[in-house]
Amino acid sequence: MPTGQKTFEADGLARGETLPAWDLRDLYDSPADPRLETDLQAAHAQAKAFEAEFAGNVAALAGEQLAAAIATYEAIEERLGRAASFAQLLFAADSTNPESGKFYQTMSERVTTISTHLLFFTLEINRIPEPEIQTKLQDPALARYAPWLRDLRVFLPHQLSDELEKLLHEKEVTGHSAWSRLFDETTAAMRIPVRGEDFTLSAALNKLSDPKREVREAAGKAVGEAIAKHEKLFSLITNTLAKDKEITDTWRHYEKPSSARNRANMVEDEVVEALTAAVTAAYPRLAHRYYAMKAKWLGLDKLEYWDRNAPLPDDDDRHISWDEAKNRVLTAYAGFSPALAGTLTPFFEKNWIDAALRPGKSGGAFAHPTIPSAHPYVLMNFHGRTRDVMTLAHELGHGAHQILAASQGYLMSGTPLTLAETASVFGEMLTFRSLLNAETDPKRRRIMLAQKVEDMLNTVVRQIAFYQFELRIHEERRSGEILPARIGEIWLEVMTESLGPAFNFSEEFRLFWAYVPHFVHSPFYVYAYAFGDCLVNALYAVYQDEQSAGRGDAFAEKYLNMLRAGGTLRHQDLLAPFGLDASDPNFWNKGLNILSAFIDELEAAA
């Protein structure tokens, strides 16, 4: 596995700049590392012994005994998590490498086989009557795991027989995971010619924010043409996964296609519906209004889809070096909390970030928590744009959250997606505010504000539109397979509704649903971004009030405590110290009003 630094010479964008590639040796040296095989064999032996000792006996365990069993279960799962994380990160670094693909699939199959011996444990815990669980929880040793037990039992109404659960668990590697791998390998292998140069999909999409309109148009049409070659495959993947989910949801008695995701996010269907309704109602005063202004700024009667992320006329959109991006983000975090910034320095000093551009690398960005006994890793594709600085701030927000929550252990350090996005979006807001406060040029401040508005529209409006697209696809799939042309129609419907009349959508844009990985990897994930953004807007407003009153440090400590809690608290309890309540119907409008106020300011400046 390559370690250390990589030279920025990918996709025709060479600048002689040095960008980091991650060092995965804190997990394993390589796929041939003897520690990997030792861990897998040990985990297999431990899992079989665990099953032999506890299968059929879980309900009879006293509180202290159940706590000890959970601790053993957690240790085995973490050992498997180390191997699985290593394989996933290798595959993300180069999805076109056949050896990485084979290793990833092999590890997935071996981990699934081993974890099958553990499946009985959570199923038997859930069958313990609630009064008995409460009695056992009086033991202090078991009380530590109360949050995990609470969240586990949320799924009790949807739990199947042990044999069916085992079947679904074992078939995952030939079902959803296999289709996801096919999608990843296909998109990673795509090469897209734009004006005489070949680009990866990620780099070609990045050209949609190029200052030159002819470059943006060429990139958009080239992406559309490239996707068209795989349209039947992407449609097959979408139809198959939607049907697969419908079958599982039917067996588990989930009311709506999104209900399973909402359960996993520990948020009620009604809360998500309220968020969606609030954002949809705000489309005209947010996206429609802003993009009408942007069309005037660009001197256009109508925007084409390739103009959505176009820089403003006065924006020089200069290249930002990696070192400058790093300093901007660390300075912003340190201005809020030196302790929080301190959690981020190892990412840069110890090569926990892969930012280099190269063929075969996964598009987009993520922060992978791996396991608490190791540390997170961040993947992104750094093109030297302002948006990349925000992406870095976003993913490092995840990373800081994952580090601070690690003390909760493997079972309770993770958070629902809705809360996981809070730390990342808050990090973006800190970085934006820091840069805006340091800028004295009115023209530059207007550009920065417009960029922030666009980022927020992408996070709130666009993601809710994505969510509505998924809902329509999954609901319509229940009546039969959806033809590729119909999928494109649904995509254009939701894009037109959300972005508004300022846009003209060319024919090839109907295919742009196909490159969004969340639709494949994590159905209905996308609303978590809007949830996090609106929540952070409200949270940041509280921070500003506290800072004005001289209580900024106290707020920062409460914020760090929120991150340290990991998955032990739900959103009501986490937000209560800040006087916020996401179940309040007016809560979402508070966050949306901040975005609307930014647009008001831009209108006034124009």
QUIVENFEN-V243153 format. One line per field, one symbol per residue. psi: psi as a letter, one per 40 degrees, with the letter a starting at -180 (. if undefined). burial: 1 if it has 24 or more other ideal C-beta (glycine too) atoms within 12 Angstrom, else 0. Layout:
psi->???
burial->???
This chain:
psi->hiibiihgfifefheeihiiiiheeecididehddddddddddddddddddddeheeddehidddddddddddddddddddddddddddddddgeehdddddddddddddddddedeeddddddddehidddddddeehdddddedddddddededeehaidddddddddeddebdddddddddddddehhhhhfeihiiddddddeeeidhdddddddddddddddddedddddddddddddddddddddefhdideddddddefiidddddddddddddeddecdddddddddddefidiiideedfiiidehefihhidddddddddddddddhdddddeddddddefehheihiieihiaiihhebidebiiihhihhefidddddddddddddddddddedeeiddediiiddddeddddddddddddddddehehddddddddddddddddddcdddddddddddddddddeeiihiddddddddddddddddaeeihhidedeeeddehdddddgheddedddddddddddddddddddddeefddddddddddddddbediiddddedeefiheehdeddddddddddddddddddd.
burial->100001010111100010111111011100100001001100110110011001100110101001101101111111111111111111111111100110111111111111111111111111010000100110000101111111111111011100001001100110111111111111111111010000111111111111001011111111111111011011111111111111011001010111111111111000111111011101101111111111101100001111111111001010010100111111111011100110111111001111111111111111111111011111111111111111111111111111111101111111111111111111111111111100000000111111111111111111111111111111011000010100111111011111110110110111111111111111111111111111111111111001000000001101111111111111100110010101000011111101110110010000
